[in-house]
């Protein structure tokens, strides 16, 4: 993977390809969260975002965490989603309501997420998971967007199973 | 814990030579999320960095500077046999600077045949005037020179030799040792324009294994070429070699460090020359240390 310089940006700031939703595209995403036989299981924190090759800005699509933890203690561990945190998660005191969700149980999770209007180009949809008393893993789904539709899939080894995305205008 | 004992211990530690022992500050983390957060630190001097096996460092020199430039209180300070420890409550979003910063003048001069030693260790002898920093603007003319041997006078950062001094050999010294901790979004790191400083081109919150980081080194506020920068990773006990990586600053004062692995690194640079920074001072000797965390990709 080639190193990309990510600079400080604000979530939601308009980037070249990741502009504000005009004619909103959607992604139908399937994320498998593996069932793990461990003594102490906690559902993973998960961040899902879109990035454009060569662009520092990311668009956060979803963050699943303990957002309703009392005394806001849930935000403390968001930095364990370390790639998402560095690329844009840290730019807001806490994730926007529109992308915030509760942690999800093991199994196949299906979500439909708004990706905004995309200019043609090369993108990646990234899913990162971090689990208390467990590990952290990131699955990257590269795809080319030509304005019609695209599909991408990849699989994790430890904290994530199969991830499939269908992106539609 | 008796505060007097702590202070006495701290004074002793500053006075004791720490040759060949590297002073380090080990943070529990440098990346913090949430409205506020706590970080704890260990401070010590040892041959292998971050391995507390020699001496603690005193806490009286430690300052915590908030992102807005104000000074914050360190809490739960304690000095043990091998390391000191303290906590910091991060209450402002942005990058905090924690560590020590000192400057002084060291060397010697002669006046009316009597040799005077400035700064260094040991403090003034009985009968000498003034404490640290008591000699601003060249007013230092201690009374009671002893016929046998040099008189020791304190050397504050603004020390100048008295009128009529000969054989002047006085060096301006500056020493910094910092760790940067970021709550939320990183913020700009303020510089002072004196001594040796690190101006981050790559922010300390953005250090990643396998991605070269660029640091610019400044001497008295100007980019300094030819400075050797070394970075030694934590955990020397668990491997054979030091594992130190090195880089030299270019004409822009920039050095590029390519971290071979994630972890805590002791980044160190020093500078000395015979350039006079101001009248009465004949040279400069500066040191800078940054304790940084490099994240996995």
Contacts between the chains, C-beta under 8 A, distances in Angstrom:
chain1	res1	chain2	res2	distance
A	1	B	297	7.2
A	3	B	208	7.7
A	3	B	210	6.5
A	3	B	211	4.2
A	3	B	212	7.8
A	5	B	211	7.9
A	6	B	206	7.2
A	8	B	185	6.7
A	8	B	186	6.3
A	8	B	203	7.8
A	72	B	34	6.3
A	72	B	35	5.8
A	73	B	34	7.8
A	75	B	33	5.6
A	75	B	34	4.3
A	75	B	35	7.2
A	76	B	32	8.0
A	76	B	33	5.8
A	76	B	34	4.6
A	76	B	37	6.8
A	77	B	33	7.1
A	78	B	33	4.5
A	78	B	34	7.7
A	79	B	31	5.0
A	79	B	32	6.9
A	79	B	33	4.1
A	82	B	31	7.7
A	82	B	295	5.9
A	82	B	296	7.2
A	83	B	297	7.7
A	85	B	31	7.2
A	85	B	33	6.9
A	86	B	205	7.7
A	86	B	206	6.7
A	86	B	208	7.7
A	86	B	295	7.1
A	89	B	33	7.9
A	90	B	31	8.0
A	90	B	33	7.0
A	90	B	182	7.7
A	90	B	184	5.5
A	90	B	185	5.2
A	90	B	186	7.6
A	90	B	205	8.0
A	91	B	184	7.9
A	91	B	185	5.1
A	93	B	35	6.8
A	93	B	93	6.9
A	93	B	184	6.3
